[in-house]
Amino acid sequence: MPGTAATVGAIGAATTLIGALAVVGMASGGAQRLAGAADAAALAAADAASGAATGVPCERAAEVAEANGVTVASCDLAELIATVTLSSTFAGMPFHASARAGPPP
């Protein structure tokens, strides 16, 4: 049964590869969700800064971030332009995403 050891080895290698690809896929999905949350938070802050929405701009960004299960790392306003950086963790590794929103130039 010399083929048994090779088969077991091939199945083990395939299982390890599939597991690694699944982790990378989940991390990529988490990063995309974080980027989307950063976009939404920046838009909410810019809307509040321009008066299109009520509230304090960075507080509005924090509300959007909290609704998405992430935290605000920084929130900066330059006139009507809001720059928001959100942070989250996946498997103990920190992820950050930034977005900027404001009126067109």
NORMOLIN-V717106 format. One record per residue. N is the residue number from 0. PHI is phi as a letter, one per 20 degrees, with the letter a starting at -180 (* if undefined). Layout:
# NORMOLIN-V717106
N & PHI
N & PHI
This chain:
# NORMOLIN-V717106
0 & *
1 & f
2 & f
3 & f
4 & f
5 & f
6 & f
7 & f
8 & f
9 & f
10 & f
11 & f
12 & f
13 & f
14 & f
15 & f
16 & f
17 & f
18 & f
19 & f
20 & f
21 & f
22 & f
23 & f
24 & f
25 & f
26 & f
27 & f
28 & f
29 & f
30 & f
31 & f
32 & f
33 & f
34 & f
35 & f
36 & f
37 & f
38 & f
39 & f
40 & f
41 & f
42 & f
43 & f
44 & f
45 & f
46 & f
47 & f
48 & f
49 & e
50 & n
51 & f
52 & c
53 & e
54 & o
55 & e
56 & g
57 & f
58 & f
59 & f
60 & f
61 & f
62 & f
63 & f
64 & f
65 & f
66 & f
67 & e
68 & m
69 & c
70 & c
71 & e
72 & e
73 & b
74 & b
75 & c
76 & d
77 & c
78 & l
79 & d
80 & d
81 & d
82 & d
83 & c
84 & d
85 & d
86 & c
87 & b
88 & c
89 & b
90 & l
91 & n
92 & d
93 & f
94 & c
95 & c
96 & b
97 & d
98 & b
99 & c
100 & b
101 & r
102 & f
103 & f
104 & f
